[in-house]
Amino acid sequence: MAGAAAFYLVSEYKNILEEMAMQDARMMFHVRLGVLVMLFVTAQAIPAPSTWQALPAKGPLRIHPENPRYFTDGTKAADGSLRAVYLTGAHTWDNLVDMSRSDPPEAFDFDGYLDFLERHNHNFVRLWAWDSTTWDTRANGRLGKDFIHNAAPLPWARTGPGNALDGKPKFDLTKFEPEYFERLRSRVAAAGERGIYVGVMLFEGWGLYHGNRRRGTEDGWAWRTHPFNPANNINGPKVEGAEEFSGRVHTLQSPEVNRLQAAYIRKVVDTLNDLDNVLYEVLNEGGEQEWNWWVIRTVGDHQRTKPKQHPVGNTGHGAERLASMLASPAEWISPGRADGFAEDPPAWNETKVSLLDTDHIWGVGGNAAWVWKSFLRGHNPLFMDPYRGVVLGEDRGWEAIRAALGHTRRIAERMNLAAMRPLGDLASTGYCLADAGHEYLVYQPKRNEAFSVELRPGAYLFEWFDSAKGEIAGRGRIEASGGRQQFKAPFAAEAVLYLKRAAQLRKEVELYQWVDFAVEAPGAAAEIGKWDVEGSCVWTHENGEVWRRSLVWYSGSEDTYVYRFGGSLPGRWTGRTTSPAAALDGLEFAVEVRPSSNPKRIGWSGQRAGEPTAWAHQRGPDGKLARCTPIMIMMPDVQRWFDDHGAMRAFVAEFNDNHGFNGGHIATIGRGWFESASSGSLSDAPAAPDVRTFEALEAAAAEWSDRGGWLHIWMWGKGTGGDFGRLPGGYDGEQSRRINRYIAARLGPVPGWSMGIGWDVEFWADEVKIKWWLDDLIPQLGGWHHWIGHRYSDSNIGQGHDPEPANKGEYLARGIRWNTLRPGSEQYAGWEHWYTLTSDNAIEAGLEAVPDRPMMSEDRFRRRDGAWRQKDMHADDDILNEIPRWAARGVAAIYGRLIDGGEGSDVWPNKAAIRAVTESIGE
């Protein structure tokens, strides 16, 4: 690299390293470690349910074609692979049909139930059907109550004539109860809006199959109150084997019953088909094999006449066992206790999704260890939850299992689950879900015991999760030479170890352009807003002498975060990230910076050795700094750049090609940082940055950079719409810090811009406020150099005084103080100068007073028909005198013609003459 550029880049970074040491001390916890040596950091709570609104569930779900242990919603990753959807959640008996001893039964609070599911990060429920109008809970043994529940509404209308055995009107099995289907649809839709999938139970079999004859109950209770009991309906379908205490309705031996059941199935499908979050379940426990399969086919046949196809499932602990369920046409199944899925569920390597439910194993039972074991063996675990204890059972410490379900989902969403397989042999514990060589999740159920994991050679990031406390208890990095590696948790409890290959992501970019590394990090915003997620990447050039740092920024869309790199020097750069968020931490990037295909394009600014007052930017093939004084034109506002990019490019082309201006000025943004189209008060500005503002500024900066020019931005300004002290929290509050950090993160690695704080600064700011702004913003830019400053003005000018040193020394003396609040490597000197008052002596005095940085006259020399005659240019030809007056001295300035009432500057009639002047200034 040539001498001047090398001097600037290396010496300038000494300051950056000092700033980084201060700001990154709390995040720089990743180091390179030996195979058996690990670094543990302060425990951090595992990501809690997001404070941002849950996204609606996508669908319909279908079996993942590459990993049938899971469904997919069709969402594709950047590489085109399909996302796997892990389902888990707690369900309870009365979440569709109300149940209690009162008649009618007490209403179930479904919204409160959805709140409960969201708090626990669950995304699946079984929506329970109930086939009888009562439930004798004494049939449930130790879980039962000492009374009989009434259950309503059921799917069929009770029209009579005549009364059923319970004394109420008989059912008409050809007519459906509107309340039931309205409730069914509304509850499925409400769950979907919160990102929750619903297994819609079509029939309930436990009552007839298991509970109808039990000790402590009155035999036949489920059949006596069943709508298909001939005594309870007006239709009189023949039921095979029907007698006083029992009847078989979940069989194909009763064709009249089957016709009525098929009509009901079609009604359910018609009610729900357009919703995305639907799965179907044949029935809960019971049903003969042939009938179960017939229901599945009946659903499928009717769905094929509809736009959407939803998966249908078959559940255990009934007449079917695992082998027949696997052979069935179902897309998901739920194995039972008799098939060996209790305390130590076997690995799942089948072609159907396993929704492994405690209901078919214990009824109500299980523990957190069972959840982790099931998850690590490739299942989607579910919990039969007593919830409020109203229907059955009491709370016997079920919170741990509820929490474990949510923890597994958080981890599942951070992994590339579609590539993971249960590979128990890779871990001495026997519980390992892995994509060998890329990601490993290991469960150690034994407290305070070491274990081994077989790893392929490479560098891995690791994270310990304390399953008892629900906390991340350590992070670090290991270098694995291959084979068995020993691990021991840094805490005495059941442990989960997550390992992820620290892969290097590679991209190419041209010199003086930028490139983004987008990272999906669903769990990053733990108990904070997504805009406040922290992380940084330190970039090192292959020469080992030049460094940069970029901050991570939220894209504004779903869970995507970005590390940005700007190509300021040709060659190979490598980057390494640090972040409290595991998905954003320890990433390795590589960027090859190629020569620019556009010889005009400029890069970042800086100071040339021996010429501290010269405006300079990188230009040419090697990053060398070239002198170029900004001669800028007043531009339309940010919103125009977002709304009509083509027109704004034409604006730049006009003033660059035909007038010769080499830069543009976008006036005060103020509230526009948070709401691009707004110029309202900052006191109630939205909390988050507006990505449209940043897209517009990126576009404007890129347009000027490609033309060899510069963009100057005014960040704040005067009054309620521009004084950042009016932001909620004040000038140094959370909102002010958030926008500064986002500017540094997103615009820092973008070349070709500078920034001023705004206008009439002395009327709304002071040295304390300005120094805070400079000291907060500049260090976060991370070495991508941008001149940042403000103009000093004095109200005496408005009284007709010439701002010369002879003016009692006040203007010059105070201006020196305001313009040197930071060392001269990044703060430029800004002054207010007026066209009709400012003498050449005043210009020279300013340059002499602040000799260690470039100078900008920021008041805009405008031609307009207004009241400020002493301030403005009076004729179109005046600009021909003003441009050389300032630019020949190396002072940046802003010009504009505001006669015709357009946005930004009007076109000058004498533009050819202006171009001749700008070209004569030279470098």
N, C-alpha and C positions, 0 to 999 in steps of 0.2 A: 504494500500500500504506500502511496506517495507521502512525502514527509509531512506536509501541512495537515492532511486529513488524519494521518496516523497520530500526530501530536494531539489534535483535537479529541479523537475518539478515545485514546488511552488516558490522557490526563483528565479528561472530563469524567471518566468513569470512576476515578478515585472517590469523587464526591458521592457517586451512586452507591458504591460499596458501603460507605459509611451509613447512608440513609437506609440501605437494605438491612444492614446489621441491626439497626434500631427497630425497623418495622416488621421484619420477618422473624425475629427471635422466637416469637411464640409459635410460629408455624414450621420452622426448619427442624423437624424432628426426624426426618428420614435420612439415614446414612447407609453407606455400604457396609455390610457386616459379613463376618465369617459364617460358615455353614451352620454352626451350632450356637452362635452368639446372637442374641436378639435384644432389641431396644424396646422398652415398654414406656409408654407415656401416660400422662394423667388420664384417668378414665373419663369417658364422655358418654352421655346417655345415647342409646341407639336412637336413630331417627324416630320421633314420635309422629302420630298422625299429623299430616300437613295442616298448617293454618290456612292454606289456600283451599278454595272450593274444589271438591273432588270432581274429576272429569267423568262424564257419563260413560257407562259401559259400552264398549264397541262389540260388534258382532255381525251376524250370528257366529257363534263359536263352531269350530269344526276340529276334528282330530288333527294335530300337527303332523304333517306328512313325513317329517324327519325324526320326530320323537313322539310316538303315540302315547307316552305317559301323560301328555299335557294337551290341552286345546290350544288353538291359535285364534285370534280375532281378526287375522288378515293383515295386521300392521306389519310393515316391513322396515327392517333396519337399513342403515346407509348402504350396506353391502348387498341388499336385496333379500336377505334371509328373513324368514317369518318369525315374529315374536311368539314365544310360548307364554301361555296364560296359566298361572298356578292358582287354583281355587282352594280356598279354605274359609271356614267360618263356623259360627255357632247357630244352631236352629232350635226352635222350641215349638211345642205342640199347638199352641193356640194363636200362631201368627197369621192364620187365615180365617179359621172358624173359631168364633168366640166360645169359651168354655168356662163354666163356673157352676156352683150349686144353685144360683138364682135362676129364675126363668122369667124373661129372657136372660141369657148369660151376660155378664159384664163385658163391656166393649174393651178390646185390646188396643193399647196405645201403640200403633204401628210406627208413627213418627219417632216416638221415644225409643222404640226398638232399633230403628235405623240409626239413630244417634249412638246407641250402644254399640252397634256393629262398626260404625265409623271410628269411634273412640278406640276400639280394639284393632283397627286396621283389617277387618274381615271383608271379604269380597264375594261370599257365597252363602246362600241360605236354602234350606229345603222349605218350601211353602206347603204346610201340612194340610192335606185333605182329611176329612173324618166322615166315615160312611154311615154312622149311626147317630141318632139324636141324643144318645146318652153315652157316658163312659163311667163304668163302675171302677173306680180307682183302686178298690181293694184287690183287684186282679193283678195289681202291680207289686205285690209283696211289700218289702220294706220301703219302697219308693212311694207307695200309695197313700192316699188320704183315707178318711173314714166316711166318705160320702160319695154320692154320685154326681158327676158333672152333667149339665145340660149343654148341648152343642148346637150352634146355629150361626149363620144360615147354611143350609145344604143346597146342592145344585138344582134340586127339583122343587117346583112350586107346590104348596099345600093348599089345594083348591077345594077338596071334598068332591062330591058329596060324601057324607059319612065321616066318622072319626077313626083314626088309627088307634093302636093299642095304648098309646100315651095320652089319649083323650083329645088330641088336636086333629084338625082336618087331615084327611088322607092326602097322600102325594099323587099328583098326576105326572107319571114318568115320561110323558110326551111334551111336558111344558117345563121350561127352565125358570128358575128364580132369578129375576133381574138383579136383585141386590147382591147375590153371590158373584155373578159374573162382572158386575160393575166393581165390586171390591177386588176381585181377582185381578182385573186389568189395572186398576189404579195402584194397587200395591206393587205389582211387578214393575209398572212404569216408574213409580217413586223410587224403588230400589235402583233401577237402572240409571236414573239421574244422579245417583250417588256412587256410581261405579260398582254396583253390587249385582252379581248374577243370581238368578233364581231358578232352583230346581222345582218345577211345578209338579206336585204329586197328583196324579190322576185319580187313584183309588187308595183306600186304606185297608190293609189286610190283617193287621195284628189283632184287631177286635174279634174277627171271626175265626182266625187261624190259631191264635194263642190265647186270647183273653176270654173267649166266650164261655169256657168251662174252667174255672179256677177255684181253688180253695178260698173260702172267705167271701165268695160272691154268690149271687143268685144265678144258677146256671141259665145260659141262653140270653143273658142281658143284651149282648151285642146284636143278636138276631132279632129279638123282639122289637127293637127300635130301629131296625134297618129298613130303609125305604123300599127295598125289593122283597121284603116279607109280604106275601099276598094279603095279609091282614092290614097292611099299612098303605096300600095304594089302590087306585081305582082301575088299574089296567090289568091286573091279574095275570102277569106273565108266569108261565110254568117254570118253577125253580127245581132243578134236579136235587132229590134227597131232602126236600124241605119238610120239616116237621116242627113241633112246638119249640124245640130248643136249638135247632140249627138249620142252615140252608147253604148250598154251595152256589155262590154267584161268580167266583173267580175261576171259572172253568168254561170249557167249550161244550159242555153237556146240556146247556140250556139256551137254545138258539134265540128264543124270544128275548131273554135277558141280554144276550150278546148284541141284538139289534138296538136295544135301548142304550147299551153301553157305547156302541159305536157312534150313535147320534150325539151322545154327551162328549165323547172324545173330539168329534168334529167341531162341536160348539166351543170347546176350550181352544182348539187350534185357531178357529176363526177369530176368537177374542184376542189372541195374543200374537198372531203371526207377524205383525208389522214391527214388534218390539225386538230389540237386538240382544237383550240379556236373558233370553229364555232357554232353559233346558227342561226336558220332560222326564218324569220318573213314573214307571208303570204303576207300582203301588208299594206301600210300606209293608214288607214281610207277609208272605202268603202267596197265593196264586199258583196254579199248576203250570208246568213248563209250557205246554201248548198254548194256554190262554195268555201267559206273559208275552210270548213271542207274537201272538196275534195282536195284542195291544200295540206292540212296537211297530208292526207292519201297518196297522190301521192308522197310526199317527203318520208314518212315513208316506203312505199312499195319499192321505189327504194333504199333507204338506207339499207334495209334488204338484198340486194344483195351485199352490200359493207362491208368492215371490221368495219367501225365506224358508230355509230348512234348518230346524233346530235339532240338536242331538237328543236322543232318547236313551234313558238308562234303566238298568235292571238291578234290583237290590237283593241282598242275601238275607239269611236267617228266616227264609220261608221254605217253600217246597223245592226250590232250586239250590244246587250247590255250585261251587266255582266252575267246574268243568262245563256244565250246561250253560251258565251265564256267559262264559267265554265263547261258546259256540253259537250263542244267540245273535240276532241281528242288532242288538244294542250297541251303542257307541261308547257308553260308559257303564261301569258296574260298581257295585259296592260289596266286596267280600264280607263274609261273616266270621264269627268266632269258630264255628265248626271247621272252617277252612284254614285255621292256623294263623289268624291275623290279630291275635290279642297282644300279649306283652312284648313280643319280639317279631313284628311283622316281616315276612320275607321280602327280598328285593322284587320289584315289579318290572318284568320284562315282556309284557304282553302287548297286544295290538289295540287294546281298549284302555281308556282312561280309568284309573282306579280312584274313586271318591270314597276313601276309607273312613267309615263312620262308626264312632263309638256306639251308636244306637244298635248296630247289628252285632256288637261284640259284648258290651256290658249292659246295654240299655242306657244307663247313665254311669259313666265311669271313665277310666283312663287317667293319665297324668301328663305333665309337661314332657317327661322323658319319652312317653309314647308318641307324642306329637313330633319331636325331633327325629326319633327313629323312623317313623313313617315317612317324613319328608325326605330324609337321607336315603331311604330305600325306594324312592321314586313314586310315592303315593301323594294324593291330595287329601290331607286329613280333615275330618269334620267332627264336631262335638255336639252331642245331644244335650242341650243345656236346660236345666230347670229354670233358668232365667230368674224370675221373681219368686219362684217356689209356689205359684198359685195352682198350677195343674197337678204337678207331681213333685215330690222331693223337696229338700231344703238345700240351701247353699252350704256345702261341706268343703269349702275351700277351693271352689272351681275357678277362681280368678287366675291361678297360675296356668291352667290349661288354655283359658281364653287368651291370656297374654302371649303364650307360646305360639299359638296359631298366628297372631299378628306379627310376631318376630320372624317366623319363618317366611311370611309373605314379604316383609321388608327385605330380607336377604335374597329371596328368590328374584325380586324385581331389580336387584343390583347386578345379578349374574346374567350371563348368556345362557339362560335355562334351557333353551332349545338344544344346546350342544351337550348338556350334562346327562350323565348316566350313573345309576347306582353301581359303583365299583368297590364293593366292600373289601376286596382283597388288597386294595392299595393302602389301607389303613389297618393298623394292628387292632383298632377298636371294632372293626367290622362295619363301621358306618361311614361311608364316604360317597358323596355325590360329586362326580368329576367329569371334566373334559380334559383328559390326561395331557399334561404338558402346557395347559392354559389356565384352568381354574380347578380348584379343589375346595370342597366343603366337608369338614370332618367333625363328627360328634364324639366326644369322650364322656360317657355317662358315669365313669368312675372318678370320684373326687381326688384331686391332688396326686394323680397318677400320670407318669410319662407315657407317651405312645409314639409310634413311628408312622411316617407317611412315605410312600415310594414316589419320588419326584423325578421327572425328567430334567436333564441339565438346563440351567438357566437362572436368571434373576427373578425372584418372586417378592411381591408385596404380601404381607400377612396382617391379619387382624384377629384379635381374640374377642370373643363375645361371652360374657358371663351370663349364662341362661337363667341363673337364679335371680340376679339383680336386674336383668334386662338392660345391661350396659356393655358398651365397647370398653374393654379393659386394657387394651394395648395394641400398638401398631408397630410395624417395622419392615425390614427388608432382609432377605437372605440370598446368598449365592449358593445354589445347589449344584453339586458336581455330578448328580445322578445317583439313583439308588435310594435306600432307606435313610430318611432324615429324622432325627429325634426332636420331639417337642414336649414341652410341659407348660401348662397354663400358669400364668402369674397370679392365680387365685385358687382357693380351695373349694371349688364347686364344679358342677357339671359344666363342660366347656365346649364351645364351638370354635373351630379354627377355619378361617377363610383365607385361602391363598390364591393369588392371581398373578399370572405371568406379567412381568414388567416389560411389555413389548414396546418397541420403538416404532412410532408412526412417522412415515416419511412423506414429504411433499416437496414440490419445486415451486419457485416463484421468481419473477424477474426482478432485477434491481429496481429499487424505489417503488415497489408495490408491496402488498401485504397478503397474507394467507391465514386462514382460520383452521383451527383444530376444534371441531365440535365434539363434545363429550356428553353422553346421556348419563345423568346422575339422579335417578328418582329419589334417592334418600338424602340428597345433599342439604336440603332446606329443613334441617332438624330444629324445630322450635324457633325458627327465624323466617323472615321473608326470603324468597328466592333471590331478590335483588341484593341481599346482604351476605350471600354465600361467599366465602373468602377462598383465595388460592392465588398462587403466583408461579410463574415459570421463569427460571433463569436460563438465558440463552448464552452460549459460548461459541465464539468463532473458532475455526480450526487453527488459527494462528496462536490461540491461547492468550491473546492480549486484549481482546475486545469482548465486552459483555453487554447484555441488555437484560431487562426484566419486564415481563408483562403480567398484568393482573387478570384473573379470570373474570368474565362477565356473563350475566344471564341473558340469554337470547330473547327472552320475552315469550317463548313458546314452550309449553309442556315442561319437560325436565332437561332441556338442552342448555349447556354452558359452553363457553368458548374461550380458548386460549389463542390470542392473535400474535402473529409475528410479522415484523416489517423488515424487508430486505434492504438493509443499509450498507452492506458490504458484500462483494461477490465471494463465493466459496461456500463451504459446508458449515452450517450452524447446528448445534445440538442443544436441546432444551430438556430441563428436568423440572417437574412440578412439585409443589408442596401445598397441601390443603388439609384442613381439619376434616373435610368430607372425603371418605375413602375412595369413592369413585373418581375423584379429581386429583388424587394424591399419587405421587410416585410415577407419574406417566413420563415416558421418554419420547421426545420428538426429534426429528432431524429434518432440516430444510436445506435444500441446495439452491443457492441464489445464483441465477444465471445472469449474464449480461442483458441489459435492457434492449429490446427491439425498437425502442423509441428514443432516439438521441436527444430529444428535447426534454424528456421527463426529468424532474428534479426530485431530490430526496428530502432529508431532514435539514434543519438549520443548524447554525453553530457560529463560533468565533474563529476567524482566521488568525493564525499566529502573527503577532505584531500589528494587527489591525482590529482592535477590539470594538471600534465604533462602526465597523462595516457590517451591513446586512449581507449574510452569505448563506448559501444552501448547497447541498451536495449535487453535483452534476458530473456527467461523464461516466466512463466505464469503471472507475476505481474508487468512487466515494469521495473524491477530492472536493473541498469546499471552494465554491466560486462566488465572487462578489456579485450581488444583484440587488439594487435598491428597489423595494416594492413601490410601484406607481399604481395605486389601486383605484378601482371604480366602485361606486356604491351599487349594490346588487339588490334584487328582490329578496323578500324574507324567506325563511326556512320552509314555510308551508308551501310556497310556490315551487320550491325545489322538489318537494315531495309529490305535489299534485300534478305538475307538468314538467317532468324532467327534460323532455325534448325542447320545450321552449326555453328552459334555463340554459341548456347547452348552446342553443342558438344565441342567447344573450352573451354568453362568454365568448363565443366565436366572433360576434360583432365587435366587442370591445377589445379583444385580443388581436384579431386579424386586421381589423379596419382602423382601430384607434391606436393600437400599440400598447395598451395597458398590460402590465404583467402580473396583475393580481386583482382580487376582488374583496370587498368588505360586506359582510352580512351583519346588519345592525342588531341591536339588542334582542336577545331571545327571552330572558326572564322566565316567565311562567311556561314559555314554550318548551323548556327542557322537560317539563312534566306533562305538557298537553300542547302538542305542536301547533294547533290552530288558535290557541288562546293567548290573549294579551292581558288577561285579568289579573287580579291581585294574587300575590304569592302567599298571602296569609292562609288561604284555604286550598293551596295547590295540592294536586294528587301526590300520594306518597312515593310512587314509583316513576322512574324515568320513562319518557315516551320514545320508543325505539324509532318512530318515524322521524323524529328530530335528528337522530344520529344517522339514519340512512340518508337523509337529505344532506347533512354536513359531509358525510363520507363521499357522496356523489359530487358535491361542489369542490371539495378538496382534490379529488381525483381528476376532475376536469381541468382545474388549473395546473395541477402537477404535470399532467400529460402534455400541457402546452408550455411547460417551463415556467409556470407562474405560482402564485402564492394566494392563500385564502386567509384573511384576517377576520376573526370572530369577536363580536362583543358579547360577553356572557351575561352580564346583568344590566343594570341601568338605574334610572332614577324613578322614585315614587313607589307606589304600592305594587306595580307590575314588575319592578326591577330591583328593588332594594332587598338583597337576600337576607338581610336582618329581619325581614318580615316573615320569613319561612317559619312554619311550626317548629319550635325548638330554638329559634334564633339563628344568628349568622353562623354559629359554630355547632349547631345542633345536629341531630341524626340525619335529617333530610338534606341539609347542606353538605354534610360529609358524604352521604350516599351519592349525590350527584357529582361531586368532585371525583370520587373514586370511579364512578362509571365513565366519566369523561377520560380519566387517565387510562382505564382498562381498555376502552373501546377506540378512542381516538389517538391515544399515545403512539401506537405502532402504525398510524396512518401518516404519511409524509405531507409536507407542504402547507402547514398552517401555523398561525400564531393566534394569540388570544389576549384581549384586553377586558378589563372588568366592566367597562361601560362608560357612560358620559356624565358630565356634571358631578363628578365624584365627590367634590368637596361639600356638596349640598346634602349628601345622604350617607357618606362614609367617613371614616377617619383612619389614621395610621394603624390603629390596633386591628380594626376589622380587615383592612387591606392586607396587612402583614399576615394575619391568620390565613386568609385566602391563598396568598402566595405560598406560605409555608406548608399548607395542607395539600395543595394541588401539585406543585412542582416536583416534590420528591417522589410522588406516585407515578410520574411519567416514566421512570425506570431507565433513563438514558436515551430514550428517543427524544431528541432535543427539539423543543418548541419554545419560541420566545413568548413569555407571559408577562403582562404588566398592566399599566393603566396610564391615563394622562393626568398630569397635574394641571389644574385650572385655578383661576383666582377671580373672585367676583369683581375685583377692581377693573378687569378688562371690560366687563359689561358697562362700566362707567366711562369708557372711552380712553383708558390709560394704556399706553404702549408697554407691553411686558418686557421691559429692558432692565438691566441691572440698576440703572439709575432710578428705577421705581422703588426707592427706599430700600432696595435689596430684598423686599419681602417675597416677591414672586420667585426669584431665583433661589433664595435661601430655603424657603419652605419646599420648593420643588425638588431641590437636591435631596432633602430628607425623604420625601415621599418616593422618589425614584431610586433610592438605594436601600430599600428595606431588606433586600437579599443580596448576596454577592452577585457580581455582574455576569456570571456564566449563563444565566437564564432569564433574569428580569431585564427587560428593555426599559429605556427611559422614554416616557411619554409626556408631552407638553401640549397645552392648548395654545394655538396661534391663530390669529385672525387675519384675513386677507388684507384689509385696509390699514391695520395697525402694526403688524409685526415687521420690524425692520430686519435687515440683514444682520445688524449687530446683535439682535436678540437671538437669532438662530445660532450665531457663532458663540454667544455666551452660553447657551445651553449645551453645545457640544463640548465646550471647554470645561464647564462645571461638572459634567458627568462623563469622564473620558474613558470609562472602562466597559461601555456597552453601547449598542446602537440606539438611535433616537427615532421616534415616530411622532409626527404631528397628526394627532388623531381627531382634530375637530372637523374634518371634511370641508374642503374648499368647494363651495357649491355656487352654482349659477341658479338663482331663483328670484322670483318677484315677491319679496317678502319685506318684513319690517326691519330686518337686521342688515341694513345697508352697509354699516361699517364692518360687517362680518363676511358678507358674501362677495363673490365676483360679480361685476356689474355688466359684463359683456362676454359673449362667447370667445372672443379672442384673448381674454384675460388668462385663460388656462395655458396659453402658449408661453406666457411670462412666468407663471407660477411653477410649472413642472420643472424647468431647469433651475429655478431659484432654490428648490428643495432637493431634488434628486442629485444635482451636481455636487451637493455637500454630503451626499449619502444619507439624507433624512427621508424616511418613508412617509408617505402622505396619501390621503384619500380624496378623491375628486368626484363630482357629480353635477349633472344638469337636471334641474327639477322645474321644468317650465310647463310641460304638456300634461302633467298629472298622472303619469304612468307609475308603475312599480319599479323601484330602482331608478337608475339614471336614464334620461332620454339620450338619444343619439345626438352628438354634436354636428352641426352643419359643416364645421371645418375639421372633420375627423382626419382627412389626409394630412393636413398641416400638423395636427396633434401627433399623428403617427411619426411624422418626420422628426418632431422634437423628441419623442420618447426613444426613437432609434438612435438619435444623435448623442444621447446621454451615454450609451455604451455600458460596458462592464466596469 
